[in-house]
Amino acid sequence: MPITLKLAEKKKQPALPGKPKEKEKEPFLPDDPKAAPAPPEPVGRKHRILVVDDNPVVLKAFEIKLKANGFEVTTTPNGANVASTVEEAKAELIILDINFPASGAMQWTGFTIMQWVRHFPELAKIPVILITGSDPSAYKDKCLAAGAVAFFQKPVDYKELLAVLLKTLG
């Protein structure tokens, strides 16, 4: 008599209490196969950039893309330590996520981080690019009014970001 094996069905995990986690968007748009090839040599000329995002995948993606174009990149998932990290890295530009998970007594957002950094005279002139995976209509005008040099929704169009970086950093 033949033996039939039956695979066990996966049990659904119960939902965790509280707010459901929003699905994180990809960090960058996929490369357009019809577009012109990437520049043959790095264009970042060792400009120093700080990327701040609570998602480690986003941080790694930005680090890989930016380093491939000649930028020196420092990353941090912690919005609370941006001022000290900017100074340590001697960052010339900050790419900053808008939304961070609640932690401690202070609710950090890209806006509060940017305002806080602006209180330090030696950091006040550092350009900031704000990014978000949330609805852009809720943030774009507010970002530019707050003093950001640009705003991008995730997934970020890397070619547009690169153009803004080069224009801003000269």
C-alpha positions as CSV (number, residue, x, y, z in Angstrom):
1,M,0.0,0.0,0.0
2,P,1.5,3.4,-1.0
3,I,2.2,6.0,1.7
4,T,1.0,9.5,1.2
5,L,2.6,12.4,3.0
6,K,0.6,15.4,4.0
7,L,2.3,18.7,4.7
8,A,1.3,20.5,7.8
9,E,-0.6,23.7,7.2
10,K,1.0,26.9,8.6
11,K,-0.9,28.4,11.5
12,K,-1.7,32.1,11.3
13,Q,0.1,34.2,13.9
14,P,-2.3,36.1,16.0
15,A,-2.3,39.9,15.4
16,L,-0.3,41.9,17.9
17,P,-2.3,44.4,19.9
18,G,-1.9,48.1,19.0
19,K,-1.5,50.0,15.8
20,P,-0.7,47.8,12.8
21,K,2.7,48.5,11.3
22,E,2.6,50.3,8.0
23,K,4.3,48.4,5.2
24,E,7.7,50.1,4.5
25,K,8.1,51.2,0.9
26,E,11.2,50.4,-1.1
27,P,14.0,52.9,-0.7
28,F,14.4,53.6,-4.4
29,L,12.5,53.3,-7.6
30,P,13.8,50.5,-9.9
31,D,16.3,51.6,-12.5
32,D,14.8,52.3,-15.9
33,P,16.4,49.9,-18.4
34,K,15.8,52.5,-21.2
35,A,17.6,55.3,-19.3
36,A,21.1,56.4,-20.0
37,P,23.8,54.4,-18.2
38,A,25.2,55.6,-14.9
39,P,28.1,58.0,-15.0
40,P,31.4,56.2,-15.5
41,E,33.1,57.7,-12.5
42,P,31.9,58.7,-9.0
43,V,30.3,62.2,-9.0
44,G,30.1,62.7,-5.3
45,R,33.7,63.9,-5.0
46,K,33.8,62.7,-1.4
47,H,31.1,65.0,-0.2
48,R,29.9,63.9,3.3
49,I,26.3,62.9,3.8
50,L,24.4,61.8,6.9
51,V,21.3,59.6,6.3
52,V,18.8,59.3,9.2
53,D,16.1,56.7,9.0
54,D,14.7,54.2,11.5
55,N,14.6,51.5,8.9
56,P,18.0,49.6,8.6
57,V,17.1,48.5,5.0
58,V,16.6,52.1,3.9
59,L,19.9,53.1,5.6
60,K,21.8,50.4,3.8
61,A,20.3,51.1,0.4
62,F,21.1,54.8,0.7
63,E,24.6,53.9,1.9
64,I,25.3,51.6,-1.1
65,K,23.9,53.9,-3.7
66,L,25.6,57.0,-2.4
67,K,29.0,55.4,-1.8
68,A,28.8,54.0,-5.4
69,N,28.7,57.6,-6.6
70,G,31.7,58.7,-4.5
71,F,30.0,60.2,-1.5
72,E,31.2,59.5,2.1
73,V,28.1,58.3,4.0
74,T,27.3,58.1,7.7
75,T,24.0,56.6,8.8
76,T,22.0,56.5,12.0
77,P,18.6,55.1,12.9
78,N,18.4,57.5,15.9
79,G,17.0,60.9,15.4
80,A,17.9,62.0,18.9
81,N,21.7,61.9,18.2
82,V,21.7,63.7,14.8
83,A,23.5,66.8,16.1
84,S,26.4,64.9,17.5
85,T,26.6,62.5,14.5
86,V,26.6,65.5,12.1
87,E,29.5,67.0,13.9
88,E,31.5,63.7,14.1
89,A,30.9,62.9,10.4
90,K,31.5,66.5,9.3
91,A,28.4,66.0,7.2
92,E,27.7,68.6,4.5
93,L,24.1,67.5,3.9
94,I,21.5,65.5,5.8
95,I,19.0,63.1,4.3
96,L,16.3,62.8,6.9
97,D,13.2,60.6,7.2
98,I,10.1,62.4,8.5
99,N,8.5,59.7,10.6
100,F,10.2,57.9,13.5
101,P,8.6,55.4,16.0
102,A,7.7,56.8,19.4
103,S,10.4,56.4,22.0
104,G,11.0,58.0,25.3
105,A,9.5,61.3,26.4
106,M,10.2,63.1,23.1
107,Q,8.4,62.2,19.9
108,W,11.0,62.9,17.2
109,T,10.0,63.7,13.6
110,G,12.1,65.0,10.8
111,F,10.6,68.4,11.5
112,T,11.6,68.4,15.2
113,I,15.0,67.1,14.4
114,M,15.6,69.7,11.7
115,Q,14.4,72.5,14.1
116,W,16.7,71.2,16.9
117,V,19.7,71.0,14.6
118,R,19.1,74.6,13.4
119,H,19.6,75.8,17.1
120,F,23.4,75.0,16.7
121,P,25.0,77.8,14.8
122,E,27.7,75.5,13.4
123,L,25.0,73.2,12.0
124,A,22.3,75.6,11.1
125,K,23.4,76.1,7.5
126,I,23.7,72.3,6.6
127,P,21.1,71.6,3.9
128,V,18.5,69.0,4.7
129,I,16.5,66.7,2.3
130,L,13.4,65.2,3.9
131,I,12.0,61.8,2.8
132,T,8.9,59.9,3.7
133,G,7.0,56.8,2.8
134,S,3.8,58.5,3.8
135,D,1.4,60.5,1.6
136,P,3.4,63.3,0.0
137,S,0.5,65.7,-0.1
138,A,0.6,65.9,3.7
139,Y,4.3,66.9,3.8
140,K,5.7,68.4,0.6
141,D,4.8,72.1,1.2
142,K,5.5,71.8,4.9
143,C,9.0,70.4,4.2
144,L,9.9,73.2,1.9
145,A,8.4,75.8,4.2
146,A,10.5,74.4,7.1
147,G,13.7,75.0,5.2
148,A,14.4,71.7,3.5
149,V,16.2,72.0,0.2
150,A,14.1,69.1,-1.3
151,F,11.4,66.6,-0.5
152,F,11.2,63.0,-1.8
153,Q,8.6,60.3,-1.3
154,K,9.8,56.7,-1.0
155,P,10.6,55.0,-3.2
156,V,13.0,57.8,-4.1
157,D,13.9,58.4,-7.7
158,Y,17.7,58.2,-7.3
159,K,18.5,60.1,-10.5
160,E,16.4,63.1,-9.2
161,L,18.0,62.8,-5.7
162,L,21.5,62.7,-7.3
163,A,20.7,65.9,-9.3
164,V,19.6,67.7,-6.1
165,L,22.7,66.5,-4.3
166,L,25.0,67.7,-7.0
167,K,23.2,71.1,-7.3
168,T,23.1,71.6,-3.5
169,L,26.7,70.6,-2.8
170,G,28.1,72.3,-5.9
